[in-house]
Amino acid sequence: MTAFNSANLHTDAENIRTSASYGDPGDGTNNWFNHNRVLNGGDVAQGATTNAAVTDPTLAGTIVGLLKGLLTFLRVSAAGVGKAEDAVHVTGDTGVQLLGVRNDARTTLTSATGDYSPVATGPAGGIFSNIAPENSVAWALSRVASVALANSLIVKASAGKLYTVHIQNGATAQFFQISNTATVPADATIPIHVIRLAANEFREIDFTSFGNYFATGITVCNSTTLATKTIGAADSWITALFL
């Protein structure tokens, strides 16, 4: 009669041996689960039977080995997605992709200060910023223009950023002044920016690199004097892009 046990289900006639030592679970040797039976009669080590085997298993290709690999991926390490605060970037570091939320209307995405929030982006993926290059904010700019020949234009009646001003001057050379006001400034007001245009000259004033911030409001008007405002003739056309 051919003998077999749970460790070796092949018959002696097949001449396939088991090189491992399989003890009885109750014999105190702690050897009964130390090795796995493999097809050719050899064995593959599963690691020691100490507590260290639980925290640092070496079972490549087994479920425990897969769990060990997952642990390596999740922990703070060069091969893991976790990174320690203030650690130096190293080429080949792995990480989790940061996803943003397209928010064309720039509406509030959280309910209170201190909440976690997704990163808000424009339609091309540009991230919103208080200071942004033209290609990140151009799609969000507002435009205001004269509706008839005029000597002034209120661009924005509150704080904002001015990016571009287009001015078509009338028949007389004069100065165009940009002021930090929410309404057309009174005569003798000192402006922020001044540019002189010849008769019938067109000019574009460009602040698109960062935008020009005005804390109160943005107004543009013509003037017959340079250093202070003296309103001129209503013969100009003004267009502005702002945020």
C-alpha positions in Angstrom: 0.0 0.0 0.0 1.3 3.4 -1.0 1.5 6.0 1.8 0.7 9.6 1.3 0.1 12.7 3.5 -1.2 16.2 3.1 2.2 17.5 2.1 2.8 15.0 -0.7 -0.1 13.7 -2.6 2.1 11.9 -5.2 2.6 8.1 -4.9 6.0 6.7 -4.1 5.9 5.0 -7.5 6.2 8.4 -9.2 9.6 8.9 -7.6 8.8 12.5 -6.8 10.1 13.5 -3.4 9.4 16.2 -0.9 12.6 17.8 0.5 10.8 19.8 3.2 10.3 18.7 6.8 6.6 18.7 7.5 5.9 18.5 11.2 2.7 18.0 13.1 0.9 21.3 14.0 1.1 20.1 17.6 4.6 18.7 17.7 6.2 22.0 18.8 8.7 22.1 15.9 7.0 25.1 14.1 8.1 23.4 10.9 4.7 22.3 9.6 4.0 25.4 7.5 7.6 26.5 6.7 7.6 25.2 3.1 5.3 24.9 0.2 5.3 21.7 -2.0 6.3 22.4 -5.6 5.9 20.2 -8.7 9.4 18.8 -8.9 9.6 17.7 -5.3 11.6 20.8 -4.2 10.4 23.5 -1.8 10.1 27.2 -1.6 10.7 29.0 1.7 8.0 31.0 3.2 10.2 32.7 5.8 10.7 32.2 9.5 8.0 31.3 11.9 8.8 34.3 14.1 6.8 37.5 14.5 9.2 39.1 12.0 7.7 37.0 9.2 4.4 38.7 9.9 5.6 42.2 9.6 8.2 41.6 6.8 7.2 38.6 4.8 9.3 37.3 1.9 6.7 35.4 0.0 7.3 36.5 -3.6 4.4 35.5 -5.9 2.0 34.7 -3.0 -0.9 36.7 -1.6 1.3 37.8 1.3 4.0 38.9 -1.1 1.5 40.9 -3.1 0.3 42.6 0.1 3.9 43.4 0.9 4.3 45.0 -2.5 1.2 47.0 -1.9 2.5 48.1 1.5 5.8 49.2 -0.2 3.8 51.2 -2.7 1.7 53.0 -0.1 4.3 53.8 2.5 6.6 56.8 2.5 9.5 55.8 0.4 11.3 56.3 -3.0 9.1 53.6 -4.5 5.9 54.6 -2.8 3.3 57.3 -3.4 3.8 58.8 0.1 6.4 61.5 0.4 7.7 63.1 3.6 7.2 66.8 4.1 10.1 68.9 2.9 11.8 65.9 1.3 14.0 66.6 -1.8 12.6 65.5 -5.1 14.4 62.6 -6.7 14.1 61.5 -10.4 11.8 58.5 -10.7 9.7 59.3 -7.6 6.2 57.9 -8.0 3.0 59.7 -7.0 -0.7 60.2 -7.4 -2.1 62.3 -10.3 -3.6 65.6 -9.2 -7.0 66.1 -10.8 -8.6 69.6 -11.2 -12.2 70.7 -11.7 -13.1 72.9 -14.6 -14.9 75.9 -13.2 -15.7 78.3 -16.0 -17.9 80.6 -13.9 -15.3 80.6 -11.1 -18.0 79.7 -8.6 -17.3 78.8 -4.9 -16.4 75.0 -4.7 -16.4 74.8 -0.8 -18.8 75.9 1.9 -16.4 77.5 4.4 -12.8 78.7 4.9 -10.6 75.8 5.8 -12.4 73.2 3.8 -10.6 70.8 1.5 -11.1 71.9 -2.1 -10.3 70.6 -5.7 -8.0 72.7 -7.8 -10.1 74.9 -10.2 -9.0 75.1 -13.8 -10.1 76.8 -17.1 -11.2 74.9 -20.2 -7.6 74.4 -21.3 -6.5 73.1 -17.9 -4.9 76.3 -16.7 -5.0 76.8 -12.9 -6.5 79.9 -11.6 -4.2 82.2 -9.7 -4.3 85.8 -8.3 -1.3 86.5 -10.5 -1.5 84.6 -13.8 -0.1 84.8 -17.3 -2.2 85.8 -20.2 -2.8 82.2 -21.4 -4.3 81.2 -18.0 -6.8 84.1 -17.6 -7.5 85.4 -21.1 -10.6 83.2 -21.5 -12.1 84.8 -18.2 -11.5 88.5 -19.0 -14.4 90.8 -19.3 -14.7 93.5 -22.0 -16.3 97.0 -21.8 -16.4 99.6 -24.6 -17.7 103.0 -25.5 -21.2 102.9 -27.0 -20.6 106.3 -28.7 -17.9 108.8 -29.0 -17.0 109.8 -25.5 -14.4 111.5 -23.3 -14.4 108.8 -20.5 -15.1 105.1 -19.8 -15.8 103.5 -16.4 -14.1 100.1 -16.9 -15.0 98.7 -13.5 -16.7 100.3 -10.6 -14.9 98.1 -8.0 -11.5 96.6 -7.4 -10.1 94.7 -10.4 -7.2 94.2 -12.8 -6.8 96.0 -16.1 -5.2 94.0 -18.8 -5.6 95.9 -22.1 -6.9 99.4 -23.2 -7.6 100.3 -26.8 -7.9 104.0 -27.5 -8.9 105.7 -30.8 -8.3 109.4 -30.3 -10.3 112.1 -32.0 -9.3 115.1 -34.1 -7.1 116.8 -31.4 -3.9 115.6 -29.7 -4.6 115.0 -26.0 -3.7 112.9 -22.9 -5.5 109.7 -21.8 -5.4 109.0 -18.1 -6.2 105.8 -16.1 -7.3 106.4 -12.6 -8.0 104.3 -9.5 -11.6 105.4 -9.1 -15.1 103.8 -9.4 -16.5 106.9 -11.1 -15.2 109.5 -13.6 -12.7 111.5 -11.5 -13.2 115.2 -10.9 -11.0 117.7 -12.7 -7.6 118.2 -11.1 -7.5 114.5 -10.0 -4.0 113.0 -10.3 -4.1 109.8 -12.5 -2.2 106.6 -12.2 -1.1 106.2 -15.8 -0.9 108.9 -18.6 -0.3 108.4 -22.3 -0.3 111.1 -25.0 -2.0 110.4 -28.4 -1.7 112.5 -31.5 -4.8 113.5 -33.4 -6.6 110.5 -34.8 -4.0 108.1 -33.4 -4.9 104.6 -32.3 -3.0 103.0 -29.3 -3.1 99.7 -27.4 -1.9 99.8 -23.8 -1.0 96.3 -22.7 -0.8 95.0 -19.1 -1.4 91.3 -20.0 1.8 89.9 -18.4 0.3 90.3 -14.9 -2.5 92.7 -15.1 -2.6 96.1 -13.4 -4.4 96.0 -10.1 -6.7 98.9 -9.0 -8.1 98.7 -5.4 -11.1 101.1 -5.9 -12.1 101.0 -9.5 -10.8 101.5 -13.1 -11.6 104.6 -15.2 -10.1 105.9 -18.4 -10.7 109.5 -19.6 -9.1 112.0 -21.9 -7.6 115.2 -20.7 -6.2 118.4 -22.1 -3.5 118.5 -19.4 -0.9 115.9 -18.5 -0.4 115.8 -14.7 -4.0 116.3 -13.6 -7.3 115.6 -15.2 -9.0 118.3 -17.3 -11.7 116.6 -19.3 -11.5 116.9 -23.1 -13.8 116.6 -26.0 -16.2 113.7 -26.4 -14.5 112.4 -29.6 -12.7 109.3 -28.4 -13.5 105.5 -28.5 -12.2 103.4 -25.6 -12.3 99.6 -25.2 -10.8 97.7 -22.2 -10.2 94.1 -21.1 -10.3 93.6 -17.3 -10.8 91.0 -14.6 
